[in-house]
Amino acid sequence: YLIAQDIVYPDTTNDVKAITKQFSRPGTVPFPRVEVTLKLYKEGLLNDDDLRFQALNSHELMVIMDGGFNYRMNYKWVERDCVPKHVLAPLKTNLLETELERGDLETSATGYINGIHRVEGVDYVFRILERLGKDNFERGYSYYGDSKKTIFSGLLKKSLFKDTESYPDFAARADASKVTKKRLIELACYATQWTGVVGEYLGLEKLEDAVWWFQAHASDYMNSEKETIISRYSNIPKSDFALGAIDVDWFNRVYKTIGKTNWRLLHDAAKYITDGNGHRQVKLYSSVMLGEVKITETLKKIKDKRDKDYVRALGLIPLSKTVPEKDLLKRYNLLQDFLKESKQFGAQRQESEATAVEIGLDNLSRTAGYQDRVRFSWAMEAKATQKIMENAIITIEETVIELVINDLGKTDFKVTKAGKLLKNIPAKLRKDKQVIALKENKTYLSRQYSRTRLSLENAMVNEDEFSAQEIHNMMQHPIVKVMLSKLVMYVPEKEISGFYNQGILTDATGKTHPLAEDDVLLIAHASHLYKAVEWDIYQKHLFAERLVQPFKQVFRELYLITDDERE
């Protein structure tokens, strides 16, 4: 009646045929807004049949009636579950029964199926799988497709147990069905609400863990619900998974239980987790961890093709059992060389290759048992430096050539002959094998200086935390020691700052603060010093002492939010 009045306005009518006539005209029938309809229903001015009729003409209304979310709920215009389940139930059943009998052509119900928010019942799941036969599921999101594959795949995503159903109902229906193990694993990957049940039915204890491993590493789309589930299994940042980070420990836990044959089935089913090639990358990474891809092939791909997938995968290859430390250092240096060579390309490629190296270092650090790539990098640099400094002095006849690290942390040669200091290495000795090797070591330490300087600056910007014991260990590295001793450290919990030396912080006024081993320190940022009202004091101290820092710390620019910006 209301619709008819709206159509003929400003006239009035008692003939509902006005609605039928409107259908033959261009445009759509003007139904009341969703919130108006639901308010009329709540007041008893619309009955169940009226509501079902309008649901056929309003996708939004049908979703709300089926328990779905609508943006109006945020504004309290519509209440959640404001329509009892039994109202939509007969209409939903008729729509599903009609659609499930379809072939390639759409049915009279097809246009309404997307309004169904949830498909309750194990029987529907197996009927959909049986009707799909050998057809693949629809990959990605298809909101407007009306093909059998698109519609049936969408219904699987929305399927769940009835309130009265549980695992025995699933098992009984699976026993009576001809759906294969492969298809059930595909269902577990495609509609993750069934993963635990499928795992129990197939006797695969860790199937759910394995499916979520693939979800974390291959999925193109991440929402808060997925992030919450994944965080139960891994502490790797979700953004890093998208860049190619791999949780090796999680992989090892599930692979041992799942086994090789079932893992291959999961590999194939993982294509339903991603719209793109994410599953192929993950397949490569797991093949690397299983030893199916050899390190020689990986190195060739990196050196000859500059393949970023293999750069990320380099850290996943199991370490050499005979010389693990040497293998680790070799891979670390290879990644650093790859990053250095990237400078010959454009900015966009440099950025993508730098990201690949970061993820490669992350993966390598986890394989080696380190907490993060920062600590891993410094450990590798320390070992390389230690090895170099053990052979830092060579003697040829009366000439002594020594590799030294100066007060700025930079590397240089100290050359003496018969006790006299020379400016340069004598020309006749420059092609000597020992001298050439020493020059290569100097070049390595010069690059290390740049890497360490950048690493310390990033640690400051990222507010990386270090224990007092870790700082003590870092100070054993000669280059890190020179740089770190000139940087202001900050202990947030105690609100103290100063320059580190032998477990003690000395602030700009000369006051000392002994540290406990478990004290947590940061490399102070200008913002920390500003908040502590010490910024200007340290600036004066550095100026008076003529102290040159390895990068801008105390004299770093700081842009504070203005009053206008706050408003």
VOMARMAR-689330 format. One record per residue (C-alpha): x, y, z; residue in one letter; residue number from 0. Coordinates in pm, whole numbers, plus 50000, padded with zeros to 5 digits. Layout:
N
ATOM      xx      yy      zz   residuo   num
ATOM       X       Y       Z         a   NUM
...
***
This chain:
567
ATOM      xx      yy      zz   residuo   num
ATOM   50000   50000   50000         y     0
ATOM   50280   50242   50093         l     1
ATOM   50471   50158   49774         i     2
ATOM   50161   50214   49559         a     3
ATOM   50100   50555   49724         q     4
ATOM   50461   50652   49663         d     5
ATOM   50433   50563   49293         i     6
ATOM   50115   50763   49219         v     7
ATOM   50200   51060   49444         y     8
ATOM   50065   51332   49454         p     9
ATOM   49752   51133   49369         d    10
ATOM   49614   50854   49588         t    11
ATOM   49512   50499   49501         t    12
ATOM   49373   50182   49652         n    13
ATOM   49483   49971   49354         d    14
ATOM   49807   49779   49410         v    15
ATOM   49832   49724   49035         k    16
ATOM   50021   50052   49035         a    17
ATOM   50322   49846   49150         i    18
ATOM   50290   49603   48859         t    19
ATOM   50266   49888   48610         k    20
ATOM   50580   50045   48755         q    21
ATOM   50779   49728   48679         f    22
ATOM   50719   49782   48306         s    23
ATOM   50861   50134   48324         r    24
ATOM   51228   50236   48323         p    25
ATOM   51388   50251   48667         g    26
ATOM   51311   50052   48979         t    27
ATOM   51021   50025   49216         v    28
ATOM   51077   50277   49500         p    29
ATOM   51069   50079   49822         f    30
ATOM   51097   50250   50162         p    31
ATOM   51446   50277   50311         r    32
ATOM   51571   49970   50502         v    33
ATOM   51556   50138   50843         e    34
ATOM   51198   50257   50773         v    35
ATOM   51092   49907   50668         t    36
ATOM   51237   49750   50983         l    37
ATOM   51081   50014   51205         k    38
ATOM   50738   49949   51048         l    39
ATOM   50791   49576   51102         y    40
ATOM   50888   49632   51465         k    41
ATOM   50573   49842   51517         e    42
ATOM   50360   49562   51370         g    43
ATOM   50260   49762   51062         l    44
ATOM   50433   49511   50830         l    45
ATOM   50392   49134   50869         n    46
ATOM   50639   48853   50791         d    47
ATOM   50517   48817   50431         d    48
ATOM   50558   49190   50371         d    49
ATOM   50916   49171   50498         l    50
ATOM   51001   48868   50284         r    51
ATOM   50853   49039   49980         f    52
ATOM   51067   49346   50034         q    53
ATOM   51374   49127   50101         a    54
ATOM   51344   48996   49744         l    55
ATOM   51379   49351   49623         n    56
ATOM   51649   49465   49866         s    57
ATOM   51981   49283   49893         h    58
ATOM   52066   49489   50202         e    59
ATOM   51746   49394   50379         l    60
ATOM   51793   49024   50309         m    61
ATOM   52149   49034   50449         v    62
ATOM   52026   49204   50767         i    63
ATOM   51741   48950   50805         m    64
ATOM   51997   48668   50771         d    65
ATOM   52215   48805   51054         g    66
ATOM   52464   48999   50845         g    67
ATOM   52624   49336   50915         f    68
ATOM   52508   49667   50769         n    69
ATOM   52676   50007   50805         y    70
ATOM   52353   50146   50952         r    71
ATOM   52423   49940   51264         m    72
ATOM   52718   50168   51340         n    73
ATOM   52477   50461   51365         y    74
ATOM   52216   50267   51566         k    75
ATOM   51965   50309   51281         w    76
ATOM   51932   49931   51262         v    77
ATOM   51973   49678   51544         e    78
ATOM   52162   49352   51502         r    79
ATOM   51942   49039   51480         d    80
ATOM   51632   49259   51478         c    81
ATOM   51441   49003   51269         v    82
ATOM   51382   48649   51407         p    83
ATOM   51549   48367   51210         k    84
ATOM   51219   48197   51126         h    85
ATOM   51103   48493   50916         v    86
ATOM   51359   48448   50636         l    87
ATOM   51399   48069   50679         a    88
ATOM   51127   47947   50434         p    89
ATOM   51231   48198   50166         l    90
ATOM   51600   48112   50208         k    91
ATOM   51527   47738   50189         t    92
ATOM   51325   47784   49866         n    93
ATOM   51602   47993   49711         l    94
ATOM   51875   47741   49801         l    95
ATOM   51673   47438   49689         e    96
ATOM   51595   47603   49357         t    97
ATOM   51954   47715   49296         e    98
ATOM   52115   47384   49392         l    99
ATOM   51923   47209   49114         e   100
ATOM   52068   47436   48846         r   101
ATOM   52295   47345   48560         g   102
ATOM   52499   47593   48360         d   103
ATOM   52201   47826   48313         l   104
ATOM   52085   48049   48595         e   105
ATOM   51753   47991   48773         t   106
ATOM   51481   48222   48900         s   107
ATOM   51665   48218   49238         a   108
ATOM   52012   48311   49108         t   109
ATOM   51966   48686   49134         g   110
ATOM   51877   48663   49502         y   111
ATOM   52147   48422   49624         i   112
ATOM   52402   48693   49707         n   113
ATOM   52161   48829   49966         g   114
ATOM   52200   48512   50172         i   115
ATOM   52453   48578   50448         h   116
ATOM   52498   48226   50586         r   117
ATOM   52418   47875   50465         v   118
ATOM   52348   47655   50766         e   119
ATOM   52375   47279   50746         g   120
ATOM   52631   47012   50664         v   121
ATOM   52400   46868   50400         d   122
ATOM   52427   47186   50193         y   123
ATOM   52808   47165   50200         v   124
ATOM   52819   46817   50052         f   125
ATOM   52538   46883   49805         r   126
ATOM   52733   47183   49675         i   127
ATOM   53055   46977   49648         l   128
ATOM   52869   46697   49470         e   129
ATOM   52696   46937   49228         r   130
ATOM   53027   47108   49149         l   131
ATOM   53182   46775   49060         g   132
ATOM   53535   46826   48927         k   133
ATOM   53493   47200   48870         d   134
ATOM   53740   47424   49051         n   135
ATOM   53625   47671   49314         f   136
ATOM   53607   48038   49220         e   137
ATOM   53936   48207   49311         r   138
ATOM   53930   48558   49453         g   139
ATOM   53618   48769   49495         y   140
ATOM   53338   48772   49238         s   141
ATOM   53046   48988   49347         y   142
ATOM   52857   49002   49019         y   143
ATOM   52916   48665   48854         g   144
ATOM   52616   48437   48814         d   145
ATOM   52784   48121   48685         s   146
ATOM   52727   47794   48866         k   147
ATOM   53090   47789   48987         k   148
ATOM   53073   48146   49119         t   149
ATOM   52741   48103   49301         i   150
ATOM   52824   47761   49452         f   151
ATOM   53171   47875   49561         s   152
ATOM   53019   48177   49732         g   153
ATOM   52773   47952   49918         l   154
ATOM   53061   47732   50042         l   155
ATOM   53234   48040   50186         k   156
ATOM   52914   48120   50380         k   157
ATOM   52842   47765   50499         s   158
ATOM   52852   47656   50863         l   159
ATOM   52697   47408   51107         f   160
ATOM   52336   47438   51210         k   161
ATOM   52291   47518   51580         d   162
ATOM   52194   47154   51635         t   163
ATOM   52484   47000   51438         e   164
ATOM   52840   46896   51534         s   165
ATOM   53127   46679   51411         y   166
ATOM   52932   46345   51405         p   167
ATOM   52686   46498   51155         d   168
ATOM   52975   46602   50929         f   169
ATOM   53140   46259   50957         a   170
ATOM   52815   46075   50879         a   171
ATOM   52750   46289   50570         r   172
ATOM   53113   46255   50456         a   173
ATOM   53094   45875   50490         d   174
ATOM   52783   45868   50273         a   175
ATOM   52937   46096   50014         s   176
ATOM   53182   46024   49731         k   177
ATOM   53373   46346   49795         v   178
ATOM   53747   46267   49784         t   179
ATOM   54020   46343   50037         k   180
ATOM   54173   46590   49791         k   181
ATOM   53843   46776   49764         r   182
ATOM   53800   46790   50142         l   183
ATOM   54148   46941   50181         i   184
ATOM   54054   47196   49912         e   185
ATOM   53742   47275   50117         l   186
ATOM   53959   47324   50428         a   187
ATOM   54177   47578   50243         c   188
ATOM   53886   47752   50070         y   189
ATOM   53639   47774   50359         a   190
ATOM   53857   47778   50672         t   191
ATOM   53559   47739   50907         q   192
ATOM   53563   47369   50810         w   193
ATOM   53941   47317   50856         t   194
ATOM   53928   47169   51207         g   195
ATOM   53639   46937   51121         v   196
ATOM   53806   46816   50799         v   197
ATOM   54132   46756   50988         g   198
ATOM   53952   46547   51249         e   199
ATOM   53767   46345   50984         y   200
ATOM   54085   46274   50784         l   201
ATOM   54289   46201   51098         g   202
ATOM   54525   46493   51031         l   203
ATOM   54591   46643   51372         e   204
ATOM   54774   46955   51252         k   205
ATOM   54572   47024   50937         l   206
ATOM   54429   47344   51083         e   207
ATOM   54781   47467   51176         d   208
ATOM   54903   47381   50825         a   209
ATOM   54616   47557   50647         v   210
ATOM   54677   47872   50851         w   211
ATOM   55048   47851   50768         w   212
ATOM   54949   47877   50402         f   213
ATOM   54692   48148   50483         q   214
ATOM   54962   48355   50656         a   215
ATOM   55219   48317   50380         h   216
ATOM   55007   48312   50061         a   217
ATOM   54689   48511   50125         s   218
ATOM   54649   48840   49937         d   219
ATOM   54386   48966   50178         y   220
ATOM   54427   49007   50552         m   221
ATOM   54156   49119   50794         n   222
ATOM   54149   49153   51172         s   223
ATOM   53999   48806   51219         e   224
ATOM   54275   48642   51013         k   225
ATOM   54545   48845   51190         e   226
ATOM   54414   48735   51530         t   227
ATOM   54425   48367   51433         i   228
ATOM   54770   48392   51273         i   229
ATOM   54909   48572   51579         s   230
ATOM   54835   48256   51782         r   231
ATOM   55086   48067   51569         y   232
ATOM   55355   48327   51490         s   233
ATOM   55502   48651   51625         n   234
ATOM   55621   48766   51281         i   235
ATOM   55453   49097   51184         p   236
ATOM   55164   49038   50943         k   237
ATOM   55302   49296   50700         s   238
ATOM   55625   49095   50672         d   239
ATOM   55436   48785   50556         f   240
ATOM   55306   48985   50260         a   241
ATOM   55667   49076   50171         l   242
ATOM   55784   48712   50179         g   243
ATOM   55888   48645   50540         a   244
ATOM   55864   48278   50640         i   245
ATOM   55805   48129   50984         d   246
ATOM   56038   47829   50969         v   247
ATOM   55953   47697   51317         d   248
ATOM   55582   47694   51237         w   249
ATOM   55656   47509   50912         f   250
ATOM   55867   47247   51086         n   251
ATOM   55598   47186   51350         r   252
ATOM   55323   47116   51099         v   253
ATOM   55523   46934   50830         y   254
ATOM   55640   46663   51070         k   255
ATOM   55280   46583   51159         t   256
ATOM   55118   46629   50816         i   257
ATOM   55373   46431   50615         g   258
ATOM   55500   46458   50259         k   259
ATOM   55194   46323   50073         t   260
ATOM   54941   46539   50254         n   261
ATOM   55169   46841   50223         w   262
ATOM   55162   46804   49845         r   263
ATOM   54782   46800   49853         l   264
ATOM   54792   47119   50059         l   265
ATOM   55035   47274   49811         h   266
ATOM   54785   47221   49530         d   267
ATOM   54487   47335   49739         a   268
ATOM   54668   47654   49845         a   269
ATOM   54586   47811   49507         k   270
ATOM   54242   47885   49653         y   271
ATOM   54398   48101   49925         i   272
ATOM   54535   48360   49684         t   273
ATOM   54418   48549   49377         d   274
ATOM   54771   48575   49236         g   275
ATOM   55094   48377   49255         n   276
ATOM   55134   48374   49632         g   277
ATOM   55086   47998   49648         h   278
ATOM   55365   47945   49392         r   279
ATOM   55608   48150   49601         q   280
ATOM   55513   47954   49912         v   281
ATOM   55559   47631   49718         k   282
ATOM   55911   47744   49630         l   283
ATOM   55986   47837   49992         y   284
ATOM   55865   47505   50133         s   285
ATOM   56059   47316   49862         s   286
ATOM   56369   47508   49969         v   287
ATOM   56315   47421   50338         m   288
ATOM   56262   47054   50247         l   289
ATOM   56592   47047   50058         g   290
ATOM   56425   46990   49720         e   291
ATOM   56587   47309   49587         v   292
ATOM   56965   47302   49626         k   293
ATOM   57172   47601   49733         i   294
ATOM   57372   47590   49408         t   295
ATOM   57049   47648   49210         e   296
ATOM   56949   47928   49448         t   297
ATOM   57286   48104   49417         l   298
ATOM   57270   48078   49037         k   299
ATOM   56922   48234   49031         k   300
ATOM   57040   48520   49254         i   301
ATOM   57365   48592   49071         k   302
ATOM   57252   48538   48711         d   303
ATOM   56883   48634   48719         k   304
ATOM   56866   48856   49030         r   305
ATOM   56552   48661   49120         d   306
ATOM   56399   48824   49431         k   307
ATOM   56202   48511   49526         d   308
ATOM   56531   48322   49560         y   309
ATOM   56685   48616   49751         v   310
ATOM   56407   48576   50009         r   311
ATOM   56445   48198   50001         a   312
ATOM   56825   48196   50054         l   313
ATOM   56786   48212   50431         g   314
ATOM   56547   47915   50436         l   315
ATOM   56794   47656   50305         i   316
ATOM   56920   47440   50594         p   317
ATOM   57272   47540   50702         l   318
ATOM   57575   47324   50626         s   319
ATOM   57618   47058   50893         k   320
ATOM   57998   47062   50864         t   321
ATOM   58073   47438   50848         v   322
ATOM   57753   47620   50956         p   323
ATOM   57927   47943   51065         e   324
ATOM   58117   47975   50738         k   325
ATOM   57798   47899   50539         d   326
ATOM   57603   48160   50738         l   327
ATOM   57863   48433   50684         l   328
ATOM   57889   48351   50313         k   329
ATOM   57514   48390   50265         r   330
ATOM   57509   48710   50469         y   331
ATOM   57783   48864   50252         n   332
ATOM   57607   48751   49934         l   333
ATOM   57291   48938   50038         l   334
ATOM   57493   49247   50123         q   335
ATOM   57669   49234   49785         d   336
ATOM   57332   49193   49609         f   337
ATOM   57209   49505   49787         l   338
ATOM   57521   49702   49693         k   339
ATOM   57492   49600   49324         e   340
ATOM   57131   49720   49325         s   341
ATOM   57250   50083   49313         k   342
ATOM   57309   50053   48937         q   343
ATOM   56932   50029   48876         f   344
ATOM   56641   50273   48903         g   345
ATOM   56482   50384   49230         a   346
ATOM   56180   50152   49204         q   347
ATOM   56391   49842   49144         r   348
ATOM   56634   49944   49419         q   349
ATOM   56344   49963   49663         e   350
ATOM   56199   49622   49569         s   351
ATOM   56542   49456   49584         e   352
ATOM   56618   49620   49920         a   353
ATOM   56290   49482   50057         t   354
ATOM   56378   49135   49926         a   355
ATOM   56719   49155   50099         v   356
ATOM   56556   49263   50427         e   357
ATOM   56320   48963   50416         i   358
ATOM   56610   48737   50313         g   359
ATOM   56807   48855   50618         l   360
ATOM   56501   48805   50839         d   361
ATOM   56462   48448   50713         n   362
ATOM   56835   48380   50750         l   363
ATOM   56841   48520   51105         s   364
ATOM   56551   48297   51209         r   365
ATOM   56719   47994   51052         t   366
ATOM   57033   48077   51253         a   367
ATOM   56830   48122   51573         g   368
ATOM   56857   48501   51613         y   369
ATOM   56580   48724   51744         q   370
ATOM   56585   48966   51449         d   371
ATOM   56796   49073   51154         r   372
ATOM   56953   49369   51342         v   373
ATOM   57114   49145   51604         r   374
ATOM   57196   48886   51338         f   375
ATOM   57367   49144   51116         s   376
ATOM   57581   49274   51398         w   377
ATOM   57676   48920   51499         a   378
ATOM   57783   48844   51140         m   379
ATOM   57975   49171   51113         e   380
ATOM   58147   49100   51445         a   381
ATOM   58258   48753   51332         k   382
ATOM   58383   48885   51000         a   383
ATOM   58571   49168   51171         t   384
ATOM   58723   48934   51428         q   385
ATOM   58852   48707   51154         k   386
ATOM   58995   49003   50961         i   387
ATOM   59161   49163   51266         m   388
ATOM   59330   48833   51357         e   389
ATOM   59531   48878   51036         n   390
ATOM   59548   49257   51038         a   391
ATOM   59928   49277   51046         i   392
ATOM   60161   49153   50776         i   393
ATOM   60540   49183   50759         t   394
ATOM   60731   49178   50430         i   395
ATOM   61106   49213   50478         e   396
ATOM   61142   49530   50692         e   397
ATOM   60798   49670   50606         t   398
ATOM   60507   49623   50848         v   399
ATOM   60156   49693   50718         i   400
ATOM   59878   49708   50975         e   401
ATOM   59503   49746   50928         l   402
ATOM   59374   49991   51194         v   403
ATOM   59036   50138   51291         i   404
ATOM   59054   50510   51373         n   405
ATOM   58854   50719   51623         d   406
ATOM   58569   50762   51372         l   407
ATOM   58536   50388   51311         g   408
ATOM   58689   50406   50963         k   409
ATOM   58961   50172   50843         t   410
ATOM   59307   50273   50727         d   411
ATOM   59661   50136   50679         f   412
ATOM   59949   50204   50913         k   413
ATOM   60276   50137   50729         v   414
ATOM   60621   50135   50894         t   415
ATOM   60964   50042   50762         k   416
ATOM   61254   49990   50998         a   417
ATOM   61052   50169   51266         g   418
ATOM   60979   50474   51047         k   419
ATOM   60619   50569   50956         l   420
ATOM   60542   50574   50580         l   421
ATOM   60257   50760   50412         k   422
ATOM   60171   50482   50166         n   423
ATOM   60241   50118   50092         i   424
ATOM   60564   50093   49889         p   425
ATOM   60492   50050   49516         a   426
ATOM   60690   49727   49487         k   427
ATOM   60472   49561   49754         l   428
ATOM   60129   49661   49620         r   429
ATOM   60092   49351   49403         k   430
ATOM   60200   49112   49676         d   431
ATOM   59927   48853   49750         k   432
ATOM   59929   48936   50121         q   433
ATOM   59887   49307   50050         v   434
ATOM   59607   49243   49799         i   435
ATOM   59425   49030   50058         a   436
ATOM   59470   49304   50320         l   437
ATOM   59329   49563   50075         k   438
ATOM   59023   49343   50019         e   439
ATOM   58974   49324   50395         n   440
ATOM   58999   49702   50417         k   441
ATOM   58733   49736   50147         t   442
ATOM   58509   49494   50338         y   443
ATOM   58550   49689   50663         l   444
ATOM   58478   50018   50481         s   445
ATOM   58150   49873   50355         r   446
ATOM   58085   49737   50701         q   447
ATOM   58129   50086   50844         y   448
ATOM   57854   50218   50616         s   449
ATOM   57624   49924   50694         r   450
ATOM   57680   49956   51070         t   451
ATOM   57620   50329   51066         r   452
ATOM   57292   50283   50879         l   453
ATOM   57192   49993   51103         s   454
ATOM   57245   50198   51421         l   455
ATOM   57048   50489   51277         e   456
ATOM   56759   50259   51183         n   457
ATOM   56769   50109   51533         a   458
ATOM   56728   50461   51673         m   459
ATOM   56439   50550   51441         v   460
ATOM   56262   50216   51499         n   461
ATOM   56319   50239   51876         e   462
ATOM   56473   49891   51883         d   463
ATOM   56524   49771   52240         e   464
ATOM   56845   49613   52370         f   465
ATOM   56937   49471   52708         s   466
ATOM   57244   49607   52887         a   467
ATOM   57412   49271   52828         q   468
ATOM   57346   49295   52453         e   469
ATOM   57498   49644   52445         i   470
ATOM   57802   49508   52628         h   471
ATOM   57838   49230   52367         n   472
ATOM   57798   49477   52081         m   473
ATOM   58080   49690   52223         m   474
ATOM   58320   49402   52157         q   475
ATOM   58291   49485   51786         h   476
ATOM   58563   49749   51719         p   477
ATOM   58362   49948   51462         i   478
ATOM   58035   49934   51661         v   479
ATOM   58226   50032   51975         k   480
ATOM   58363   50350   51819         v   481
ATOM   58019   50454   51692         m   482
ATOM   57803   50344   51984         l   483
ATOM   58027   50511   52244         s   484
ATOM   57946   50848   52082         k   485
ATOM   57571   50796   52083         l   486
ATOM   57337   50883   52370         v   487
ATOM   57159   50579   52515         m   488
ATOM   56824   50601   52694         y   489
ATOM   56656   50376   52954         v   490
ATOM   56279   50447   52931         p   491
ATOM   56185   50265   53252         e   492
ATOM   56435   50459   53465         k   493
ATOM   56421   50776   53252         e   494
ATOM   56800   50805   53247         i   495
ATOM   57034   50873   52956         s   496
ATOM   57403   50898   52881         g   497
ATOM   57702   50762   52692         f   498
ATOM   57772   50391   52749         y   499
ATOM   58101   50267   52891         n   500
ATOM   58157   49939   53073         q   501
ATOM   57803   49898   53202         g   502
ATOM   57764   50263   53306         i   503
ATOM   57579   50556   53145         l   504
ATOM   57741   50898   53189         t   505
ATOM   57510   51190   53111         d   506
ATOM   57597   51536   52980         a   507
ATOM   57649   51672   53333         t   508
ATOM   57899   51396   53421         g   509
ATOM   57659   51205   53647         k   510
ATOM   57696   50825   53623         t   511
ATOM   57416   50567   53619         h   512
ATOM   57519   50201   53670         p   513
ATOM   57310   49954   53464         l   514
ATOM   57166   49615   53557         a   515
ATOM   57209   49334   53300         e   516
ATOM   56836   49324   53228         d   517
ATOM   56790   49701   53187         d   518
ATOM   56633   49781   52849         v   519
ATOM   56804   50054   52647         l   520
ATOM   56724   50248   52332         l   521
ATOM   56950   50455   52112         i   522
ATOM   56801   50790   52212         a   523
ATOM   56610   50986   51950         h   524
ATOM   56590   51366   51962         a   525
ATOM   56225   51324   52067         s   526
ATOM   56332   51129   52380         h   527
ATOM   56580   51399   52478         l   528
ATOM   56323   51671   52411         y   529
ATOM   56063   51505   52636         k   530
ATOM   56326   51453   52908         a   531
ATOM   56421   51824   52882         v   532
ATOM   56784   51727   52812         e   533
ATOM   56811   51798   52441         w   534
ATOM   56983   52136   52470         d   535
ATOM   57218   52009   52745         i   536
ATOM   57350   51731   52520         y   537
ATOM   57383   51972   52227         q   538
ATOM   57599   52203   52440         k   539
ATOM   57803   51903   52563         h   540
ATOM   57876   51779   52210         l   541
ATOM   57968   52129   52098         f   542
ATOM   58199   52186   52395         a   543
ATOM   58368   51847   52361         e   544
ATOM   58383   51870   51981         r   545
ATOM   58231   51524   51969         l   546
ATOM   58144   51407   51614         v   547
ATOM   57862   51152   51606         q   548
ATOM   57841   50885   51333         p   549
ATOM   57503   51024   51222         f   550
ATOM   57266   51303   51327         k   551
ATOM   57135   51215   51670         q   552
ATOM   57159   51501   51917         v   553
ATOM   57153   51764   51639         f   554
ATOM   56877   51581   51449         r   555
ATOM   56581   51787   51322         e   556
ATOM   56260   51739   51519         l   557
ATOM   55926   51854   51380         y   558
ATOM   55664   51888   51652         l   559
ATOM   55289   51911   51596         i   560
ATOM   55180   52275   51609         t   561
ATOM   54873   52405   51790         d   562
ATOM   54703   52470   51456         d   563
ATOM   54767   52110   51349         e   564
ATOM   54628   51982   51678         r   565
ATOM   54308   52176   51614         e   566
***
